C-alpha cells in the first residue's frame, strides 16, 4: 500500500453557519469534532448540509459565523491550496478535479505541486486498479472510474485528513472493493477519514456515524 501519514489531524467545527444567497441556511449552528485518526460517515438526506459542512474544512466554503480548525490551523487563515497539504477532498462529481492529459499525469499533479515524491504514483495506480488507464486521458475513462482517478490524485498527496463525497457511488464490484480497501487502509494507518455516503455497507465499516438533517447535527 502507498505510504500514508503516521497520524491524522482533528477537525473541529465550532457553531458554524452558512446560507447560499438569500435562501434557507444550509448549515445552522453546527458544532462537531472528528478526532485525529477517527473514521466518520456523514449521513442524512440530500440537502441536509453535509457537503457544505465538509467543504468548510478545505476552505472551499467560508462559514458566515463560527470557526473551523484542522489540527492547529484555523481554516479561515489559509487558502484552499494551502489546506491541500493537510486535507484531501474527493468531490462527488470527479470531473471537477480532472484536467491533465493522462491519468498518470493527473495523479502526479498533487504531489508535484506540494514538492513531494511522484514515486508513489505507480503503486497507487496498481492499488486502485488504474494501471491500465495510466496513459489514457481522464475524460476517456468510464465516468464511474473517473471518481477512482480523483481519489488516486488525492491519496497521492498523502493527506492527514481524507474527505470523500459519495466515494463508492456508481462503482462496479471490483472498483468498489478497491476503494473501500484503500480507505480502510488509510484509516487503519491513522489518517482521519470523513465520508459522505448513502452506501450502507460502507457506512458500517466506518468507526462513527454522524447524521445531519436540515443543516444541523441530528445524531452521532
N, C-alpha and C positions, 0 to 999 in steps of 0.2 A: 504494500500500500504506500502511496505517496506520503512523505513525511508531513507531519502537522505540528502546530504549536503544542508545547507541553501542557499548557493550561489556557483555559478560556478567560473571558472577562465578564464581569457582572454588567447587566444592562438594567437601568432604572428609569422609569417614567414617573415623574412627580406632578400629580394634579394637572396633567396636560389636557389642553382643549384645542380644537380646531374645527373650523367650518369653511366649506368651499363657497366663496362669494356670499350672497345673501341667503343661501339655503340653510337647511337644518344642520345643526352641528354633527360632524362625522365622528368626533371623539369628544366626550363630555366628562371632564374631570377624572381622567383615568390615572390611578397610581398603581404601579406594578413593578415588581423586581424579579428578574430572572438571574439566578445565581451563576457565578463563574463555573463553567463546566456542566451546567444543567441543560437538559433537553426538554423543551416545552412545545406542545402543539397548541396553536391558537385556533379555536373553533368558533362556529357561530354562523348564522345565516348571511347571505350576501348583503352588503350594505351595513354590516354591524360595526365597521370601523377598523377591521383587522389590518388591512393593507395600509391605511393611513397611519395607524399606530406604529407598525414596523418600519415604515419609511422614515419616521421621525428619528430612528436610531442611526440612520445613514445620513441624515441632514437633507434628505430629498424633500421632506415636508417640515416646515418650521412651526412648532406649536405657537399658537397665539396667546397662550398662557401656560405656565408651568415650565419644567426643565427635563431634559433627557441627558443621562450620562452613560458613557461606555467606559468601564474602568474608571480611571481618574480624569477622563476627558469630558468636559461639558460640550455636547454636540453643537450648541449654539456658537461656540468659538471656533468651529472647524468647518472647512469646506467639504463637500461630498468626496472630492478626490483625496483629501487628507484622511477622511474616515475610512477610505478603502484599504488603508494599511492595517486596519483593525477589523472592519466589518465587511463581510462578503454578502451581497444581496443578489439572489436569483429571482428575477421577475416572473410573474405568471406567464406573460407573453414574451417568449425568448427573443423575438425579432427586435425588441427594444435594445438588446445587448450585443447583437452580432453585426459585424461590419467588415472584418478582414477578408482577404481574398481566398483563404483556405481555413479549414477547421483548425489545423495545427497553428497557423499564424494567429488566429483568434484566441486560442487558449494561451498562447505565449505572450500575448499583449500585456496582460496584467502584471505578471512578474517582471517583465522587461521594464514597464513603467515605474515599478516600485524598486527597481535595481536589484531584484532577486534572480536566482538562478533559473534558467529555462530548461535545465536538465531534468526537471520534474515532469515536463510536458509529456514525453513519450510513455513513461509508465502510467501516467494518469489517463492517457487515451486508451491504453490497454485495460486498465481497471474498469473503465466505464463502457468498454465495448465500442470505442470510436476509432480504433487504429485504422480500420478500413476506410474511414472517411477523412483521414488526415489531410490529403491533398485536394479534397472536394471543397468547392465554395459552400459556405454555410447555408446559403439560400437554395442550393441544390440538394440539401439533405432533407429527408422527410420531415414535415412540420413537427411531429411529436419529438423527433430525435434532436431537433434544434434546442429543445429545453435541456437535454443532456449536455449538449455542447456548451450552453450557457453555464451550466453547473460546473463543467470542467474548467471553464475560464475563471470562475470564482475560486474553485478549490486550488487552482494553480498558484494563487496568491497566498495560500495557507493562512486564511484569516482566523483570528481568535474567536470571532463571533460569526456564525453562519446563519443567515436568514433566508428562508425558502418560501416562496408563494406558490402553493399547489405543485410541489415537485414531482408527483407521480401521475398527474392528470394526463390522460391520453396515451400513456406508455404501454407497450406490449409487455408480456410477462418477463421476457429476458431483460429489457432495459429497466423495467420497474425493479426487478430483483437487484440489478447492479446499482441503481440509485439508492435503494434502501440500504444495501450493504455499505456503500460509500458513506452515507450519512451516519449510519450506526458506528462505522469505524472511526469517524471523526469525533463523534460523541464519546466513544469509549476512550479515545486518546485525550479527552479533556477539553475539546472545543465546545463553546456554548452554542447550542443549536435551537433556533426558534423557527417553527414551521407552521404556516397557514395551510390547513388541509381539510378536505372532506373525505379522505380515504381512511375508513375506519380501522383496517388492519395496521396501516402506517401509524395512525394516531395512537393505537395501543402500544406501539413499540417505543413511544416517547415516555420520558420519565414523569411528565406532568402534563395535565390538560387544563388550559385556561379558556373559559368560554366568554365570548363577548356578545352583547345584544344592545341595539340602539345606542351605540357609541360608548357603552360602559362595560365594566367587568361584571359578569353575571355569575361567575363561579371559578374556582381554582386559584 
